[in-house]
Amino acid sequence: MNAASPLFGKILIANRGEIALRVLRACKELGIATVAVHSTADGDAMHVRLADESVCIGPPPARDSYLNIPQILAACEITGADAVHPGYGFLSENARFAEILQAHNVAFIGPSAEHIRIMGDKIEAKRTAGRLGIPVVPGSDGGVTNDVAARKIAAEIGYPVLIKAASGGGGRGMKVARSPDEISDALANARSEAQAAFGDDAVYVEKYLAKPRHIEVQVLGDGKGGAVHLGERDCSLQRRHQKVWEEAPSPAIDEAARVRIGGIVAQAVASLGYSGAGTVEFLYENGEFYFIEMNTRLQVEHPVTEAITGIDLVNEQIRIASGRSLSFDQEDVTFEGHAIECRVNAEDPRTFAASPGRIANYHPPGGLGVRVDSAVYQGYRIPPYYDSLIGKLIVHGRTRIECMMRLRRALDEFVIDGIRTTIPLFRDLVVDDDIASGQYDIHWLEKRLSASVELHGRTG
């Protein structure tokens, strides 16, 4: 689409940080005017500086600004924005927000409220996935509220079992029970965490897999029965269920498995009539995929898919939300080389304590196959109110070996002074033998970090 014929007249970006800047860049390349909304803490943010217009929507706490639907709607009305891109986090998977925008004739750049609601309820999402032919983890068919029911299901599927919150994510409301004696405490603790985190204490029980990979499939649907998959990403390197390092393609998946699971997911998304970008997440063990959830939004790690496919996912989101069909078919999708993303957080690399503050010196790496998605700059002060993610380093190479060597070089070039970041952690990971060989699972990083803490405790 050229600048003379925009898909929307003006898009309001209902987010902050690197994802707000990422969306703004896509809008500019499509010739679409942009509106940045921001809290009082983000008045000097990069996306605010670069947007065509900006509106302050409240004080620093997210509930008073980035989660304040009336204020965001007012910003749409003031500026005449005819669409909203929610990025990820905040209101990106809020079905009510999508409905309110629609009621005010503002397009929500994402799926329908119905699909957000279905996939936001982990129990209903699992039922829907099974009905659509997606393989699921053995477990309860619905919510579990008492010890007797939980023990009965656990006995049927075998220990250990995982008790999980039906709402939300990020590892909260998840407890493992390895025997009948642990069911009562695990159930009570999971329900308590779920209520505190999501305002919903519904939980369900499923089989706990010992050494799985975390594999997710990127999909796009046009809402008209058309859908494609863009391959998988391996997100197995995690800390406290939060992704740290993502790569595509997965070192654990061969071409036959990729074609099989991608085809299943694309067909399911097409049958659902899904519109926009989405990610279907699986645990993968012993050659089998087990559905865990679907994220009805753009993922933090979407750049690794863009790197190996050459497809701009935000561009496609905007096209689909405007009523267009996909700009390509499945046979047009090809996978070239290997890509890795490291999430750079403003955190101590050993304790992971948050490290807000002023960036004294900033020098991002460059060169062939290196991309940095970040909204920070020298002199920028990172506020203490939000998620600690401050940037993403994405590298691409013709092979995984070349990609790893390029990543090693890029990490050595990356300078962020004045605050502590997780860059030293990645400098350690990129030279680790298990990472180099691709031999890791979702528990690998936690075990490594625990061992490191014990070692430092004994030698410190």
Steps between C-alpha positions, in 0.01 A plus 500: 500500500644841414493822695236651269240241597531417870322205660388720789509876531651509848603231747522555873769286666370392840833392646848617592867407465651297219170354375346847464800605291477177296136569413575866424768398249260269319239775482750746354602250231133462408441875489266497800492786751570403861387599848710417806330483837715519810506535875664797667804277558542440126484853366854476364460150353630441148162403349347817646770709336456334161120473481298751298293579810516408867252503786576467870247257648586499869752458782767227509304204643383287206148472640470880472652529153578207270211295643262798518250421225295825528817708464619303197158528341501874566840523331354327194214750487725803551744400227257335260683165507303236314696200630693389809798268510536360855850348463545225760418502870275772647169489304611277212292204617214690661178396328301781659744758360455356150121517540504859624715613208268327255198668659669836434590414139871465576672192359685273741813366329464147627252212506133517591393544860345154483829334409691701761251384762510134395878481497537710815325228699754217509232238563282612209808545281602139566150375418495705180846380397399137549182553298705651217739206488794653685673249734454591868666406829305229686311652792168620639223596262409800708573685820590316819390638836572231759765250604292193426443594136864601456628172644262300279624671183864472610458127561357459149776690315786416737730709716653752495219740408487875445222710649454812288297820509226513237564872445816698445850372444862579574537199728272635773245262647703191403596230752642148463373205704723193488287277722147484651637656820595818313163553328332694780773764542563531125129553430457756778813692404418502128147626565628768738763623252248496215251706700765753600648532151193474276194544721395145409585194713397243237769237443533175311724193515721362225789259458837642599761425236850437636731646233296669229595771252279808469408523133261758356355532152443844346175532306315765303130482420298736283165440674357369173610140529855563378800423721871426476770393742845659508685214664593450861708675763682326783448688828632235739757720675287643778529634852193474722295418191614824336674465163859619485639377165299401191612352172361388167497239373516273806815285529269217616252497209558345159331597175240222519391606851492866393275429203274274710437733794492812283236345278287395797514846654432689176198282428368552853541878479327504161210291638468739793475798263778667695614846393850641550820373653501226759734251657407145594730375774598139569709287726701255287637176637596167343383612157153605615341846520263596784297823479531731800352831385443746218614861522263719300751778433843582373774326700812662645706253296333567163824642346664155473212389277534817294872432464463150353190572287550862391136568590408815696248376758382844610442598137285187459310574821408843369399366159277232650335742747413729208307215336764386252585138430846365571761634259643150443408131507656211692705392199656848492648456849862391502742467790852636457777448754480527877410782741540551875353768725632597844272702727706776657352597836592777741584244766798377697628201296550288815217598736257624232406793720361790297750772410323817387694821456677723251692352207840668503639343183318308231652332196296229325677243281468506121619325189358237270213302648474702822180672612435684827142580594520753781355838587780606734772754425796661676371718782161328514377424849331160534197544726441252785131449430493250214638174366880485503536413130695782336607343173539193284810391315415294193764338280461303179744271323500245220547219756456465874877494546541824306211650697660406833834649398328818385309519826824462696654786305191722536484445877863605530416826320187580704562779751242619753656688793335659801268211580541124533372278218476132412759530220766318711262204536477467123877526463520194725221311322634551149822310587332220695542152349136398560373812325742453213376144447134595550466254789278683744140491629273739691666413832861536380551870575341486845729212594805684365414818687435309822836325469668836440338650811615204709852528361523873569353441845774249584785704350377848584 
